[in-house]
């Protein structure tokens, strides 16, 4: 009876190992895609301009008042195929609209603290990235950015 029970446990474990992600796949690596059912919406890729202000603050500015990548979901989910960017290095920031641009301030004022994300491997180089902010994100502009980089992947929650 012990051998039968052990066989059942092992076969269940092997079946779980064989399950693979079967949903939509990102067409480009190193670009987060918002998941909307079976549709993937690319985030707006760009570079933030860095400007140092007094008192140790750095302002990162992104052109344009709003991102064309939009989601109604307060807890968006992203699919990300990693090539050169490690998915664990991505940080989420809320952006503030100012003068026709979007910006985040980092430094002593600390308005630019990273929000919480979780990263789950789906097999190979494919990852699921989820926002974990309790009640979700408020409506507004946001950016995913690799740590220590000015590369940004912007989106809006509406």
N, C-alpha and C positions, 0 to 999 in steps of 0.2 A: 504494500500500500504506500509506503514511503517513496518507492521508486516511481509510482504513478503520480503522486503529488509533486515530486521533484520534476518529472517530465512535463507536467502541466505548467508549472512555474517557468521552466526554461522555454517552452514553446510560446508562452505569453510574452516573455522578454524578447525573444527573437522576432515575434510579430510586431512589437512596438519599435524595434530597431529598423524594420523594413518599411515602416510608414514614412512617407516623404511628403514634403510640402507639394501640393498639387494646384495651388492657386496661380494668379497672374504673376509674372516675373518682370522685374525692372528691365527696360530695354537698354539702359546705360549703367555702367558701374559708377560708383562713387557719387551718386546723386540720389538723395532720399526722395521717395515717392509717397504721397498721401494715398492711403487705401480708402476707397469708396466702393464697397461691395466688391465686384470683380473689375473695377476700373482703377487704374493708377494715374495719379495726377502729379506731374513733376513739380518739385519745389523750384522756386526762382533762384538760380545760382548766380553768384556775383562775388565781388570783393568789397569789403568795408574799407573806407578811408579812415586812417588813424590820425588823430590830432591830440597832442598833449596840452592840457590846460593847467592852470596854476593849481597848487595844493595837491599834486600827485594824481590828478584825474586824467584819464584818457577817454576821449569821445570817439566812438566808432560810428561812422555815418554811411548809410546806404542810400543811393539815389532812388528817388521816387517816393511818393507819399503812401503808396499801398502796393502790396504784392498781387500779381495776377493769380497766384496759386491760393485757392481759398477752400475752406472746409467749414461746414456747420457743426462739426463735432468738437465738443469741449475737451475730449480726451483723444486727440488724433493718434492714428497708428500709421507708421511708415514702414515701407519695405526698402531695404538697402542692400545692394550687392557691393561688397567690399573688394577693391583692387588696391588702391594706394592709400585710402583713408581707413583707419581702424574704426569700426563702429563704436567701440567703447570710448573713443576720444571725442565723440560728438557731445556738445553742450547746447542746451536750449535757453534762449534769452528772450525776454519780452522787449519789444522795441517801442519807442515813443515817436510819434509823428511831430516833426518840427520843421517849419519853413519849406515844405514840399519834399522833405527827405524823412528817413527813419533813422533813429540813432539810439545807442545805448551808452551810458556813462559807466566806466569802470574806475575804481579807485576808492578814495576815502568816503565819497558819498554812497558808494556801493549800491546804486540803483540797478546795476547790471549783475545781479547774482544769478548763477545758473539755476534753472528749474529742474525738477526731478524727471529722469528718464530711466527706463529699463530696456535692456538689450537682450534679445533671445535668439540664439542661433537656430536656423531652419534647415541647415544642411549645406555643405560646401561653403561658399562665400556669401550666402544669403542670410539676412538678419531681419528680425521684426523689432522695431523700436517703438516703444509706447511711452506716452506722457503719463507720469504718476504724480499728479498734483492735487490729491484729495478731492476737492470739488470740481476739478478740471480747470481749464484755461478760460479766462475771461475773454470776451470779444476783443480783438485787437490784432496787432502785427507782431510776428515772432520770427526768430531765426535760429536755425541749427548751425553750429559752427564747430569745426574741429579745434580742440584745445591748442593754444599757441599758434593760431592761424587767423588771417583776416578773410579767409574764404567763408562765405555765408550761403545758406540755403533758406530762403525766406518763404513764409506762408502767412495767411491771415485766417483767424477764426472769426466767423460772423454769426 
